[in-house]
Structures are given as C-alpha cells and as structure tokens.
C-alpha cells in the first residue's frame, strides 16, 4: 500500500471516527464532517482515476449512512441525506472521468512525442546503417569466401537480421507519398507464406493459409505490406513450438481487409498486453522490440490499425486492419526503404 492510498484510508478513518464519536447534539460539527468526506473522494479521483474514486465514494456512503438510519443523527432530513449521498458519488464520477480523460490524453501526447523522436533518430542513422548492410553484403559476395565455409550461413543470417532491424526502424521515419497499385490481400498472404515456408519447416511449424474466397483489394505498395506480414508471421513461427501450426487468414471486415496471424505459442501475459506495441518492448530473448511497434505505426499512418488477442498458454492472434480499396482512392502513404 503506497503513501497516497494510506492517506486516503487515513482520512476516511479519521472523518468517520469524528462522525461516529461526536454527540448528535452538535449538528454543526456533523455537517462539517459530512463535507470533509469530499477530501478523500477528490484525492482518490485526482490520484487514481474513476475506479478508485467510485470505490472510495461507495465506501464513504456505507460508512456515513448507518447512524442516519439508526436515528442517531437528527440534524438532516431524509431528502438532504439522499442528496448528500448522491453528491458523494456524482463528484467521484465527474472527477474520476476527467482524470481518466486527462491521463489518456497525456499518454497519447507522450506516445506521439516518442514516435516523433524515434522517427528523427531513425532518419539520422537509417541511411548510415543501410550503407553498412550493403557494404557487408558486397564483401561477403566478392570477398572470395571464408576459410571455414560453415561460417558463411551464420554471417548471412546476421546480415539478414540487421537488414530486418533496419527495415523495422525505417518505418518510424515520417512517411511520404509513393505510387501505390491495386492489390489483393490474398496474394500478399500467399506470397508471405511461400517466402517463410522454409523458416517454418526448419522450426517444425506448419503454415496454414485461410483466405477469403471473395478476396479483398487495397491500394498499397507490395513491398511495404509484404514486409509487415512477413515480420508478423516470422514472429509467430518463432513463438510456436514444433508440431504446431501458424494460421494466416484474410477476410473482409467493413471498410477494412483483416489479416490475422494466429500462433500456438505461450501467449501474452495480461500485464504485457498494454506494452506489446511499445517501441523496444519485447518478451523474446534478444528481441529488439521494433517489429510490432513499427507495424502498428505503419498501419495507423495509412488509416488502418493493429490489435492483438491472447490468453497465457493459448497463443496469440495479431489482427492487421488494412483499408480497403474504394473508387477514387488516393495512393496510400509508404516509406523509403
């Protein structure tokens, strides 16, 4: 129990002791005690938001009412008592709602500021890292090979990993307009499954594609969407134990094409659900925590979104909401790779 909670509990106990301890022959003091109950209600609302404020007001209602019902406090009429109890809860409701709204707005502004800072950092180092990746690939290709041939796949794997990190980082750079073409999401899903079939086979995981037979078209850059689907499927394969399946599905959902990647991994703990899309947050050993964050940002930039459903021990399902193509659509925003 922290200091703020102790202070609220202490105030409630103190005011209640005064309320019960002072004789009914001092109505002015009881009126003062009644007003003092607003202090812990206000503090609970400002410090903890709606849930704690309402809990505090309900506790105070339960403590304030018994002596009134017992007829020991005759300084208030029944209508006054009812009005006072309503006021306790109305004040808690209003203060709690306002505080929750303020906290959400502050979190949104902080998130936007962090994304802007990350975008500037990505722009500053992205091209430099890209040059390094290109140089490393050229050295491996033209360097005449390694003395130990078994090292080359490991080196190539590390370069690919760096390239993947770079691609995720580049999604945080402020987007620009690029020419987009009409694409069927089904084709993107099938192509992604084909590209990652080798990785899944090596991990002992089966890739299952379940596409909407009617298809779902969007205006996009194939490389952009292909890379984000690849990244999410790769995460799902790495999270799934051998002998299980990763399901990649697509379907229409209102004005969006919904692509869902479901795995059979350990799932996400409830305390991590609010952090799973934050940059640099990862539950995977050695993970950089940029794949999901950059994918969600990219989708939101083009009017889509990314959500997740999960239960510990039952895997996770990541839903990518991609805007559907409509007549007269403008090109979607992309990013420079």
ABEGO torsion letter per residue (X at the ends): XBAAAAAAAAAAAAAAAAAAABBAABAAAAAAAAAAAAAAAAAAAAAAEAAAAAAAAAAAAAAAAAAAAAGABAABBAAAAAAAAAAAAAAAAAAAAAAAAAAAAAAAAAAAAAAAAAAAAAAAAAAAAAAAAAAAAAAAAAAGEBABAAAAAAAAAAAAAAAAAAAAAAAABBBBBBBBBBBBAAAAAAAAAAAAAAAAAAAGBBBBBBBBAAEBBBBBBAAAAAAAAAAAAAAAAAABBBGBBBBBBBBBBEABBBBBBBBABAEBBAAAAAAAABBGBBABBGBAGAAAAAAAAAAAAAGBBBBBBBBBGAEBBBBBBBBBBBBGBBBBBBBBX
